[in-house]
Amino acid sequence: MRLGFDVGGTKTDAVVATPDGEIVARVRRPTGWGATEVVRTITELVDELAGALDVPVSAFTSIGIGMPGQVAPGSATVTHAVNLGVDELDLGQAVGAVLGVPVRAENDVKAAAVGAYALHGAGRAQADTMAYLNLGTGIAAGFVKGGRLWRGARGTAGEVGHISVDPAGPLCRCGQRGCIEAFCGGGAIAERWGRPAALPVLDVFDQADAGDADATALRDGLAYGVASAIRVIVLSGDVETVVLGGGVTALGDRMLSRVVDELATGAAASPFLRSLGLAERVELLPPGSPAAALGAALIGADATVPTPGSGDCAASVSEPAGSAATVSVAAVSEPSVSEPAVREPSVSDRKAVFHG
């Protein structure tokens, strides 16, 4: 049985998946700040999931962990996870060697791409290629071909957020003007909006609906940025599907309909773009999707067995397979942060899965 963790800046989503990708348990908890607390969050969730299924930790065969930051291919070491207060963290040592379970880490967006493919692409006709576009504080994408993650020559495939699409556009934190992220990244929108709000992007949309000119410009810019990212992804990779996820997508059709309109405007002016059917290739992840945690679980299955004291416990493995064609998500609901969510069947049936 595979454990998967999506470790975010505010919460950690954890799942237990069977070898065929079926999610049998899911829990969400707040994420601690700093390397020590991140490790504590993960290990406590491991214990909680084992307790929920009434099995020992040794019943879990692998752990996959998706985190924001940089991860060398096939490793368990995360660096530069600044929004978690982590400069460098060897999860193979801190988690795998301690628990006696092999660990593999991956960038969170790339992990989500594998999970999104497993949930929405595997087994479908014409779904050999898929891109996952994460619309969050920042903007990035992950690519999956034939169920396998494609990282590029140096692991930077999908860094579309810092492609400039308007040299006269807003200043981006990277120093360029008109980057995709400067238009549609949640952090950039909040900074440009500059008004107090618990959910700045939602506030922008609400105020735009009320006729605020500044909000309208930001909302239109967001649609332009997302549409630009979709064009770049399809024109460069010709993927069959672009799945949108991340916090900004919580706006649902309020956001997607404007992106589709922006794509239609470009298509109306260009027979070539019109022939690509860009709008028909775009899908939204449903709210509360376990894609990132499931993807981490699938990636973790490629980890090697850890040896205490051996340093990085997940080195030299192949690119992960994400082709869980029989994933079942119908009964996976969005759990509260305070209560574990374990899907049916009954606990006794789940014990049988683990104990044979």
C-alpha positions as a printed Julia matrix, in Angstrom:
356×3 Matrix{Float64}:
   0.0     0.0     0.0
   1.32    3.4    -1.01
   1.31    6.61    1.02
   1.15    9.94   -0.79
   1.57   13.43    0.68
   0.88   16.84   -0.85
   2.74   19.15    1.53
   1.54   22.72    1.01
   2.22   25.98    2.76
  -0.97   25.79    4.83
  -2.14   22.17    4.73
  -0.91   18.67    4.0
  -3.17   16.26    2.11
  -2.36   12.58    2.69
  -3.77    9.48    1.02
  -3.33    5.72    1.09
  -3.59    4.13   -2.35
  -3.74    0.51   -3.44
  -1.39   -0.78   -6.15
  -4.03   -0.05   -8.8
  -4.42    3.55   -7.61
  -7.63    3.27   -5.6
  -7.7     5.67   -2.67
  -8.75    3.87    0.52
  -8.0     6.58    3.1
  -7.48   10.33    3.09
  -6.64   12.88    5.8
  -5.82   16.6     5.75
  -4.0    18.5     8.47
  -2.29   21.9     8.85
   1.38   21.95    7.79
   4.01   22.93   10.34
   6.59   25.63    9.56
  10.23   24.71    9.07
  11.97   21.42    8.35
  11.39   19.89   11.79
   7.68   20.66   11.78
   7.22   19.51    8.18
   8.72   16.14    9.14
   6.52   16.01   12.25
   3.42   16.72   10.13
   4.27   13.85    7.77
   5.15   11.28   10.44
   2.07   12.07   12.52
  -0.11   11.62    9.44
   1.56    8.28    8.73
   0.61    7.15   12.23
  -2.93    8.51   11.82
  -3.5     6.72    8.53
  -2.12    3.47    9.97
  -4.49    3.84   12.91
  -7.46    4.58   10.66
  -6.84    1.35    8.79
  -5.76   -0.61   11.89
  -2.45   -1.68   10.38
   1.2    -1.21   11.4
   3.31    1.39    9.61
   5.29   -1.5     8.13
   2.2    -2.37    6.04
   2.95    0.64    3.85
   5.32   -0.22    1.01
   6.35    3.28   -0.08
   5.97    6.98    0.65
   5.79    9.68   -2.0
   5.98   13.33   -0.98
   5.13   16.28   -3.21
   6.46   19.64   -1.99
   7.01   23.08   -3.5
  10.68   23.54   -4.23
  13.36   21.82   -6.28
  13.85   18.06   -6.29
  16.58   16.25   -8.21
  15.14   13.44  -10.38
  14.73   10.22   -8.42
  15.75   11.73   -5.08
  14.16   12.36   -1.71
  15.85   15.7    -1.03
  13.91   18.95   -1.4
  15.65   22.32   -1.64
  14.45   25.93   -1.69
  10.94   25.22   -0.38
  10.78   28.81    0.82
   7.06   28.94    1.59
   7.57   26.05    4.04
  10.64   27.53    5.7
  12.81   24.74    4.28
  16.21   25.42    2.71
  17.16   21.75    2.29
  15.5    18.62    3.62
  16.5    15.0     3.05
  13.17   13.21    3.46
  14.81    9.86    2.87
  16.75   10.27    6.1
  14.21   12.26    8.11
  11.18   10.13    7.24
  12.13    7.0     5.31
  15.05    5.77    7.4
  13.15    6.45   10.62
   9.97    4.64    9.57
  11.69    1.93    7.56
   9.65    2.78    4.46
  11.22    3.9     1.15
  10.64    7.57    0.27
  10.72    9.5    -2.96
  10.02   13.23   -3.31
   8.9    15.34   -6.25
   7.97   18.93   -6.94
   4.31   19.37   -5.99
   3.14   20.51   -9.42
   4.82   17.59  -11.16
   3.28   15.21   -8.62
  -0.13   16.76   -9.25
   0.34   16.24  -12.98
   0.82   12.5   -12.45
  -2.25   12.36  -10.19
  -4.37   14.4   -12.57
  -3.49   12.03  -15.38
  -4.4     9.02  -13.24
  -7.76   10.57  -12.33
  -8.7    12.18  -15.63
  -6.58   10.84  -18.47
  -5.66    7.2   -18.01
  -7.68    4.83  -20.13
  -9.4     7.55  -22.15
  -9.25    7.65  -25.9
  -6.78   10.25  -27.22
  -5.44   10.92  -23.72
  -1.84    9.89  -24.29
  -0.56   13.4   -23.56
  -1.74   15.72  -20.83
  -0.53   18.91  -19.17
  -1.48   20.0   -15.68
  -1.46   23.79  -15.26
  -1.3    24.9   -11.63
  -2.88   28.3   -11.0
  -1.85   29.2    -7.49
   0.38   31.8    -5.88
   2.67   31.08   -8.81
   2.11   29.48  -12.2
   3.71   26.23  -13.39
   2.83   23.15  -15.39
   3.64   19.46  -15.45
   3.58   17.15  -18.48
   2.58   13.5   -18.67
   2.99   11.32  -21.77
   1.75    7.77  -21.86
   1.27    7.82  -18.11
   4.83    8.91  -17.41
   6.06   12.25  -16.09
   8.2    14.24  -18.5
  10.61   16.51  -16.64
  12.74   17.77  -19.52
  16.52   17.64  -19.89
  17.17   19.56  -16.65
  13.9    19.17  -14.79
  12.48   22.56  -15.78
   9.81   21.46  -18.24
   6.59   23.3   -17.47
   8.02   26.52  -16.0
   5.63   28.57  -18.11
   4.95   31.22  -15.49
   7.93   33.3   -16.53
   7.28   33.37  -20.24
   6.67   37.0   -21.16
   3.54   37.47  -23.27
   3.45   41.28  -23.18
   6.68   43.34  -23.05
   4.64   46.34  -21.87
   2.76   44.33  -19.25
   2.99   44.38  -15.45
   6.37   43.97  -13.78
   7.03   40.42  -12.61
   8.99   39.45   -9.51
  11.52   37.76  -11.8
  12.44   41.14  -13.31
  10.7    40.76  -16.67
   7.54   42.51  -17.76
   4.36   40.8   -18.88
   5.09   37.31  -17.58
   2.17   34.91  -17.5
   2.54   34.75  -13.71
   2.37   38.54  -13.44
  -1.06   38.38  -15.07
  -2.64   35.35  -13.41
  -0.54   34.29  -10.4
  -2.49   34.67   -7.17
   0.44   36.38   -5.46
   0.9    38.93   -8.25
  -2.84   39.7    -8.37
  -2.98   40.21   -4.58
   0.02   42.55   -4.75
  -1.42   44.61   -7.6
  -4.88   44.7    -6.0
  -3.4    46.04   -2.78
  -6.66   46.02   -0.82
  -7.18   44.02    2.37
  -8.99   40.76    1.63
  -8.84   37.23    2.97
  -9.12   35.92   -0.61
  -7.76   38.64   -2.91
  -8.54   36.94   -6.24
 -12.12   36.27   -5.15
 -12.4    39.88   -4.01
 -11.15   41.04   -7.41
 -13.85   39.02   -9.18
 -16.56   40.23   -6.79
 -15.55   43.87   -7.2
 -15.3    43.47  -10.97
 -18.87   42.15  -11.01
 -19.82   45.28   -9.06
 -18.26   47.49  -11.74
 -14.89   48.39  -10.21
 -12.58   49.39  -13.1
  -9.34   48.31  -11.42
 -10.81   44.94  -10.52
 -12.14   44.48  -14.04
  -8.68   45.1   -15.49
  -7.13   42.54  -13.13
  -9.86   39.98  -13.87
  -9.4    40.44  -17.62
  -5.65   40.17  -17.18
  -6.06   36.89  -15.31
  -8.09   35.43  -18.18
  -5.49   36.68  -20.66
  -2.66   35.12  -18.64
  -4.32   31.71  -18.29
  -5.32   31.66  -21.97
  -1.74   32.58  -22.9
  -0.39   29.71  -20.8
  -2.78   27.27  -22.48
  -1.68   28.48  -25.94
   2.01   28.13  -25.03
   1.48   24.62  -23.64
  -0.51   23.35  -26.63
   1.62   25.05  -29.26
   4.85   23.76  -27.74
   3.75   20.29  -26.64
   0.52   19.65  -28.57
  -0.99   17.93  -25.54
  -4.47   16.51  -25.9
  -5.74   17.92  -22.59
  -4.79   20.8   -20.3
  -6.13   20.23  -16.79
  -6.35   23.34  -14.62
  -5.82   23.08  -10.87
  -4.61   25.16   -7.95
  -6.25   27.67   -5.64
  -7.35   30.11   -8.35
  -9.52   27.4    -9.94
 -11.77   27.48   -6.87
 -13.53   30.25   -8.81
 -14.8    27.53  -11.11
 -16.81   28.67  -14.12
 -16.47   32.33  -13.1
 -12.83   32.0   -14.11
 -13.04   29.28  -16.76
 -15.75   30.98  -18.83
 -13.59   34.1   -19.2
 -10.56   32.03  -20.16
 -12.66   30.25  -22.81
 -13.86   33.64  -24.1
 -10.25   34.82  -24.33
  -9.29   31.68  -26.27
 -12.28   32.21  -28.57
 -11.18   35.79  -29.27
  -7.78   34.56  -30.39
  -9.34   31.8   -32.47
 -11.65   34.26  -34.22
  -8.65   36.21  -35.5
  -6.6    33.17  -36.52
  -7.79   30.21  -38.59
  -4.7    28.33  -37.37
  -5.59   28.78  -33.68
  -9.21   27.98  -34.47
  -8.14   24.66  -35.99
  -6.48   23.65  -32.71
  -9.72   23.67  -30.69
  -7.94   25.03  -27.61
 -11.07   25.63  -25.54
 -12.17   22.02  -26.04
  -8.9    20.76  -24.58
  -9.28   22.51  -21.22
 -10.69   20.85  -18.08
 -10.92   21.86  -14.42
  -9.94   19.62  -11.54
 -12.98   19.27   -9.26
 -12.78   21.08   -5.89
 -10.98   19.04   -3.26
  -9.37   16.72   -5.81
  -6.71   14.41   -4.3
  -4.63   14.65   -7.51
  -1.41   15.93   -5.92
  -1.38   13.44   -3.04
  -2.32   10.55   -5.35
   0.4    11.55   -7.8
   2.92   11.59   -4.97
   1.81    8.08   -3.95
   2.31    6.82   -7.51
   5.73    8.46   -7.74
   6.73    7.07   -4.34
   6.15    3.54   -5.6
   9.4     3.86   -7.56
  11.48    4.51   -4.42
  14.17    2.08   -3.34
  14.28    0.46    0.08
  15.91    2.81    2.63
  18.88    1.89    4.76
  19.17    3.84    8.03
  22.12    6.19    7.92
  22.61    5.82    4.17
  21.73    9.4     3.26
  19.41    9.86    0.29
  17.22    6.77    0.36
  15.58    7.05   -3.03
  18.35    7.54   -5.56
  18.72    6.27   -9.11
  15.2     5.25  -10.02
  13.32    5.5   -13.29
  10.79    8.17  -14.17
   7.52    7.45  -12.36
   4.6     5.68  -13.88
   1.29    7.43  -13.42
  -0.91    5.05  -15.37
  -3.32    4.0   -12.64
  -6.14    3.28  -15.06
  -8.48    1.88  -12.44
  -8.4     4.78   -9.98
 -11.68    5.08   -8.12
 -12.57    8.57   -6.91
 -16.35    8.51   -6.72
 -16.36    8.05   -2.96
 -13.42   10.32   -2.15
 -14.96   13.38   -0.53
 -13.29   16.54    0.71
 -12.46   15.91    4.39
 -12.39   18.52    7.09
  -9.03   19.49    8.53
  -9.98   18.12   11.93
 -11.46   14.78   10.95
  -9.95   11.91    8.94
 -11.75   10.87    5.78
 -11.7     7.14    5.02
 -13.71    5.94    2.05
 -15.9     2.85    2.0
 -15.73   -0.21    2.21
 -15.95   -0.91    5.9
 -12.94   -0.97    8.23
 -13.06   -4.76    8.4
 -12.96   -4.95    4.62
 -10.02   -2.55    4.52
  -8.15   -4.72    7.07
  -8.54   -7.59    4.66
  -6.91   -5.53    1.91
  -3.83   -5.03    4.09
  -3.68   -8.36    5.85
  -4.63  -10.49    2.84
